[in-house]
Amino acid sequence: MAGPSPQADPRAELRELAPWQRPLRADFPIVAANPELAYLDSAATGQKPRQVLDAVYTYLTTSNANAGRGSYPWANATTALVAGAAERVREFLGDRSAKAEAGAGAGRGAAGPSSVHFTGGTTEGLRTVARDWLPQLLRDGDEIVVPFGDHRANLDPWLEARDLLAARGVRIAVRELPCQAGTGDYDARALAALAGPRTRFVAATHVHHVYGADMNVHRIREAVGPDVPICLDAAQSVGHQPVSAADLDVDFLVFSGHKALALPGTGAVWARGERGPAFRPGGWAGTPNTAGIASLAAALDWLEAAGVERIARWTAALASVLTDGLSRMPAYEVLGCRSSLAAGTAVQRRGSIVTFRHQGIGSQDLGFILFSHGFMVRSDDHCQAGRDPRDGSVRVSLHVYNTLEEMEKLLTALAKLQ
Ligand code: PLP
């Protein structure tokens, strides 16, 4: 699903949304306690609203036990909490079978039209798909198509799967998911030309973690046809913009709970279970992160009550203010999707991430300087596949707690550094 269309005047949009945003910002204790600091690193991990912290406290002080074992009330409550959280994830991701199937498919690898498997984050989720599901799908001579310039978490596991299969005498080819020069957007036409009868699987990213672009993944299904399973890294979209697994027509949707305002060490794999072998994460899973899972359900409740569509509008408007300001300062280069921004199209737009470089100041230094002004940004290679770690940039990534005032102060600080 593409995010909302960019508005003509982001400041007007922010003024309109301000009465909605203000009380939401007040929900974040760490933000309220540090008014002199601006947290601009939400693509790495999000801050946590009080309601999420309360849910964890309530769980741990009323019914903490292990899940799926034991039959006393606290154990039963914890088992129900995990199943309920899986159901919550399915609903939140627009899984249309969720309501009809309430109760079924919840938990680890249960049978059903879709299932939810809790993980520690997107990296673990993608690796689980690559290790426990992909090898069953592939035969000697098959091909998979994966992104070479997105997050390493969405490349390394597929290469590891190839090597694992090679060790068993099954040779598969890993092809690069083609991108358009200039925008960084996936090139659906080139993908259609590349995909052949041996193409068995495609991995893609929903929103790019460096360029902030919606990668137009809805075009991938068209390009590869109805039978090829698609695995989507949705680390930068879930919790930031409306996401519908049904509309995107993907088979796996993998995300980090901690980037969607839940506790660190949380995430999930949603698996459709219709194309390819059943997804059964392997081996004995041990004790799940029950407090983290409680936090994830609470975070999704909080996001839904706040309104994910409005969160997307808010952060896109803040990002527009920042990119507009930066585009007037010749010392800075904004990375990614510039031509599409100018075109003002509804797709291939910047969501909540703006990444840039200064012509004369190294990105690490710029990060330190910005922190001395109270701005917490990320300044490195952002774990982007194929990048030299020295090839850094400064990334500003936003969430609902960020404000226009923060963007204006940041632009003032950046202007002084010209
Ligand atoms: N994929 C993308 C697009 C990301 O931005 C990130 C995190 O930065 C990851 C994967 C890895 O997520 P996690 O650290 O939760 O494993």
Boltz pocket constraint, residues with backbone or C-beta under 6 A from the ligand:
constraints:
  - pocket:
      binder: B
      contacts: [[A, 43], [A, 44], [A, 120], [A, 121], [A, 122], [A, 123], [A, 124], [A, 151], [A, 153], [A, 154], [A, 205], [A, 207], [A, 208], [A, 209], [A, 233], [A, 235], [A, 236], [A, 256], [A, 266], [A, 267], [A, 382]]
      max_distance: 6.0
